[in-house]
């Protein structure tokens, strides 16, 4: 290490990098930073981030057979978040079928195990329903074009795409949101599914440019522009 450092070679310890990443995620979770957690999920190509927070609150006592029983209000809040936009798809709170009681003044892990057993199927069903609703109802699709020579050519690409019958309202159905360093973030008002939009882009040719879809999620496409194709 000293040899390379002496030669001005920058070294990276991947274990330290991972420790820093883990620390940042823990801090983001403590700070309840949905945006930061969603960005980390998107880095790993996740489409949905699931966040759960379980709580136990004491709900009084009762006497039974000469013993003191402690009542507990057990709940878990589940949030489903779209990773690429940090949009909250679902936020529901779930409780067990029966109130939890214990002979100890501490709640105990068994209470949370019972809660998860009771609500697991409902949680998965709700997450699936919210994700399906989001992808089925959404019509404005996000397309990112990379390696675009100029904004003028980005407009030409959208102009050609606007001629397709799948674009709603023609040219008014396409919009450049951002253009920076050859990357054009666009929105397409598209009436078919995302796969058909990806196929349409790959079949297009505009001013000597052809297009290669490099990434496709349930709501977003990334397209590489190739000149002279």
DADA-V328999 format. One record per backbone hydrogen bond with DSSP energy under -1.0 kcal/mol. NH is the residue of the N-H (numbers start at 1). CO is the residue of the C=O. If there is no record, write none. Layout:
NH_CO + NH_CO
This chain:
5_1 + 6_2 + 8_5 + 9_4 + 17_13 + 18_14 + 19_15 + 20_16 + 21_17 + 22_18 + 23_19 + 24_20 + 25_21 + 26_22 + 27_23 + 28_24 + 29_25 + 30_26 + 31_27 + 33_28 + 34_32 + 37_33 + 38_34 + 39_35 + 40_36 + 41_37 + 42_38 + 43_39 + 45_42 + 46_41 + 49_81 + 51_79 + 53_77 + 55_75 + 57_73 + 59_71 + 62_69 + 64_67 + 67_64 + 69_62 + 70_102 + 71_60 + 72_100 + 73_57 + 75_55 + 76_94 + 77_53 + 78_92 + 79_51 + 80_90 + 81_49 + 82_87 + 83_47 + 86_82 + 89_80 + 90_80 + 92_78 + 94_76 + 100_72 + 102_70 + 111_108 + 113_109 + 114_110 + 115_111 + 116_112 + 117_113 + 118_114 + 119_115 + 120_116 + 123_119 + 124_120 + 125_121 + 126_122 + 127_123 + 128_124 + 129_125 + 130_126 + 131_127 + 132_128 + 133_129 + 134_130 + 135_131 + 136_132 + 137_133 + 138_134 + 141_188 + 142_219 + 143_186 + 144_221 + 145_184 + 146_223 + 148_182 + 154_150 + 155_151 + 156_152 + 157_153 + 158_154 + 159_155 + 160_156 + 161_157 + 162_158 + 163_160 + 164_161 + 167_164 + 168_189 + 172_169 + 173_170 + 174_171 + 175_187 + 177_185 + 178_185 + 180_183 + 183_180 + 184_145 + 185_178 + 186_143 + 187_175 + 188_141 + 189_173 + 190_139 + 190_188 + 191_166 + 197_193 + 198_194 + 199_195 + 200_196 + 201_197 + 202_198 + 203_199 + 206_209 + 209_206 + 210_226 + 212_224 + 214_222 + 215_222 + 217_220 + 221_142 + 222_215 + 223_144 + 224_212 + 225_146 + 226_210 + 228_208 + 229_208
